[in-house]
Amino acid sequence: MGLKASRLAVTAAGLACALTLTACGNDKPADNAAAPPAAPPSSAAAPSSAAADADTGAWVNDFCGALAPLADLGQLKPPEMQPGDLAGARSAVGDFLGKIEGSVGPVVDDLEKLGQAPMQAGEDAKTSVLELFKPVRDEAKSAKEKLDAAPANDANAVKEAATSLQNVGKGLQKASTGMSSAKGTAEVEAAGKDQPNCQKLNG
């Protein structure tokens, strides 16, 4: 998929840097705009019938719709935190973990609910995207749950959550580049060029 990978990568890098409670120098995110994944799939090969064509178009449109929440990642802006402010750091890390899980989680859930694709490229693309984003969702969710369950003055819990956030940032960077070359995505992108949900992703 020809997603706007660079934007997602910049956003991911900025979040990981800011939320690990370290200074990022002058490497500030240059573009916090949504980084929607490239218009996903619709089969490149023309189906043998109008019915098959319609089925492919509908599936690809749903696939693109499932990716829509990723745009929310581009709206996240790392907060400013003061050194030694444990409560502030805890709040910031927990808030970002929650927002990332809130954006990536629905993508994973909706793709897992999506029926079998009419073409193999669609199945390949769906599997590829799930392999990229499910680990991100799982780590963000688990880290936030552990942080929320820890005592308010537990500095180690905040450090562990920050480490998980670093991993989440790396996972998002991997996903941002991986989606553009993942198996099946080129065919799916071609098939989705006229589908409304896919057009929104590339808008």
N, C-alpha and C positions, 0 to 999 in steps of 0.2 A: 504494500500500500504506500502511496506517496504521501504519507502523513507529513504534517508540518513538524517533523521530528526535532528539528533544531530548537524550536520553541519549548517543546516538552523537555528536552535535555537541559536547556538553560534554566528552566523553572525548577526542575528536579535538583540540579546542582546547587542552585541558590538556597533551596529549602534545606537540603542536607547540610550545607555549610553553616547557615544561620542557626539551625536548630541543634547543632551538636555543640553549641555554646563556645564556638571558636571564632576567631576573627578571620574574615575573608579578604581583608585588604581591599584592593580596588576591583576585585572580581565580582562585581555586582551583576545580578541578572539584568540583561539589557532589554529583555522583552518578556513581560509577564502575561502576554496575551494567551488565550486558550490554545492548547496544543492538540487539537483534535487529530486523531489518527486519520491517516489518509483514507479517502473514501474507500471503504471496504467493498467487498465483493459483489460480483454478479458474474456469472460465468462468461469467459471470453468466447468459448465455443458456442455457436448458435444452436439452440435446442432444435429438435426435429419437428416440433409442433408449436402452435400458438399456446397451447396449454402448458407445455414444458417451459416456454418462454415466460409465461406469467408466473409460474411457480418459482422459477429462478429469480425473477425480479422481486417478487414478494419476500423471498428468503433473504436476498441481499439487502433489501431495504430494512428488514428487521435486524440484520447483522449490524448495519450501520447505526441503527437506532440504539442498539445495545452499547455502542462505543461512545455515544453522546456525552455521558457523565464525565468522561476524561477531560472535557473542555474546562470543567470546574478547577482542575489542577492549575491551569494558567492564571486563575484569579487569586491564588494564594500569595500573600505577601508576608515574608518573614518579619516578625515583630522585633522591635529593639529590646534587648534585655540587658539589665545591669549586672556587672560582676558581683557575685556574692548574694544575689537575690534568688534564694532557693525556691521560694514560693512562686516568683515570677517565671523562673525557668521551668518549674514543674507545670505550671499552667500553660505556658507556650508550647512545650513539647507535647503535652497531652492534647491540646487543642489541634495542633497540626497533625498528629497521628490520627485523631478522629476525623479530620477533614479529608485526609488522604484516603483513609479507609472508606469514608462516605462517598468518595468519587470512584475509587477503583472497585469497591465491593459490588455495587449494582452492575458493573460491567461483567464481572465474573458470574454473578447470579443469573443475569439475563442470557449470557452466552451458554451457560450450562442448561438453561431451560429451552434454548432454541432447538427446534427439531433438526433432524438430519437434513443436510444440504442436498439439493437436487443434483449437484455436481461434486466431484471429488475435490476440486480446488477449494470449494467452500468449506468442506470438512477439514481440509489441511489448514486453511486460514484460521478457522475457529480454534482448532487444537493449538496452533502456534500462539495465538493471542492469549489463550488461557494459560499456556505454559509460561508466558512472559509476565502476566499480571496477577495470577493467583498467588504466587509466593509473596508479592508485594502486599496484597490484601491481607494474607494470613499473618505476615510479620507485623504490619501496622495494627491490626486488630488485637493480636496477642500482646504486643508491647503496651498498648493503651490499657488493656484489661489488667495487666500486672501493675502498671503505674497507678491506676485508680484504686487498686486493692491495697497498695502500700501505705504505711503511716505518712502523714503529712510532712514530717520532718526527716524522712528517709532520703538522704542525699544519694546513697548508692542506687536507689530505685530510679532516681532521675538520671543518673549517669548511664544506667543500663538502658533506659528508654531512649536516651540520646544516641547510644550506640546502635540501637535498633533503627532509629531514624536515619542514621548514616547508611545502614544496609538498605533501607527503603529507598533512599535517594539513589543509591547505586542501581537498585532494581529498576527504578523509573528511567534512569539513563540507559540501561540495557534495553528496556522495552521501547524507548523512543527510537533507538537505532534498529532494533530487531524487527519491528513491525514493517519497516520499509523493504526488508529483504526476506521476510518469512515465507515459507513455502505456501503457495496458493494465493498469496495476496495480490499478485499482479493480475491474475485472471479475475479475481473478485472485484478489484478496483475497476477493471474494464467493464464488467457487467453492471456495476453500480453507478456508472456515469450519469444515467438519466433518472436515478431513484432519488426521491426527495430527501430522505434521511442522509444519504451519501453526499448529496449536494450541500447540505447544511454543514457537514463535517469539513468540507473543503472551502466553505464560504469564507 
